[in-house]
Amino acid sequence: MSHIERVAIVGGIHGNELTGVHLVKKFQQYPNLINRSSFKTLALLGNLKAIEEGKRYIDKDLNRSFTNQGLHNFQLSSYEDTRAKGIQQILQPQNQPFVDVIVDLHSTTANMGLSLIFCDMHPLLLRLGAYLSSINPLVKVCINQQSKENGFLRSLCELGFVIEVGAVAQNILNAELFQKTEQLIYGILDYFEGCNQGNIPQINNTLTLYEYIGTIDYPRSDSGEIQAMIHPQLQFRDYEPLNPGDPIFLTFEGKDIFYEGASTVYPIFINEAAYYEKGIAMHLTQKQQQVV
């Protein structure tokens, strides 16, 4: 992509993730904060009804509702299916240019710090990640190469990506993380401005990536009831190495359960509250260096 014309910043795709909700409301009130001379920036709230009710979603996860099949099926009538179509019409209006970039703001109960999640190895996004992590060592970059048919908002756009910030509880604002997320967004917009003006910031040519390789569920009974918790030695240790034989779960009776994988991995989204219903205790990643 030679020139970025339109950027969308979306918050509240999950209604109980208040960092993105209130940042978008701030940007809507003070648009000069996100205006840049070489492109237009739109600040958009996602799941309006869930935001109002303080819930993650009303009928289903909005961030799984942007499949091509679902967006073109007008018989689907859940609130999130209807809202997904409305958001698509805003970001991809008929007979008008689509947005070039979607920045999807999320918060997590896991200790993810400031995480960028890309859905592919797009060279511009990798360079963006290298730049942001070079000016702020707290920034981590994840690659989760999932099909567009998984229905994520970011799949509407080639340069769609997620900012995950945590640890912060659902329906809670954390002032420090709010401010850090805000500054990260300004850094993203400034980087795109520099690219448009032919003034790309100098960066290190290597980027540390955490590439998604799978998930682990909690130990469960035959009836599906959870039988163990995240081990205290693993809790809040997102992005830290988990070696074969390290404790990973602790049963309610106090028995350690150990990681039985063949090699060292780097868990993220450890004990994310919203993932209990999805059968996910954590995501596993591999750490690698990427030349950008």
Number of C-alpha atoms within 10 A of each C-alpha: 8 7 14 17 17 17 24 19 21 25 27 29 28 28 27 24 27 25 29 31 26 16 23 24 15 14 19 16 11 11 15 10 13 18 17 14 8 16 16 14 22 19 20 23 21 27 28 20 17 21 23 10 12 17 16 22 22 19 12 13 16 26 21 17 22 26 21 14 11 18 18 11 13 11 9 12 11 12 17 26 23 18 21 25 17 15 18 16 12 15 22 16 13 10 6 8 11 18 23 20 22 24 22 25 27 24 34 22 20 23 23 25 22 23 22 24 25 23 22 19 14 13 12 14 21 23 23 24 25 26 22 21 21 16 11 14 9 13 20 23 22 22 20 16 14 14 12 17 14 14 22 22 26 22 21 21 17 16 21 23 23 22 22 25 26 22 19 21 17 20 15 12 17 13 10 9 18 20 13 15 24 18 12 17 18 14 17 16 18 17 19 25 20 14 18 17 12 11 11 16 13 10 17 12 13 15 22 17 20 23 21 22 15 13 15 13 15 20 18 12 10 7 6 10 10 16 14 20 19 20 19 12 12 18 15 19 18 21 21 14 16 20 17 15 14 18 19 22 24 19 15 11 8 11 12 17 18 15 17 12 12 9 11 18 22 21 25 24 26 25 25 20 16 15 14 14 8 9 16 19 24 23 21 23 23 19 18 11 11 13 12 18
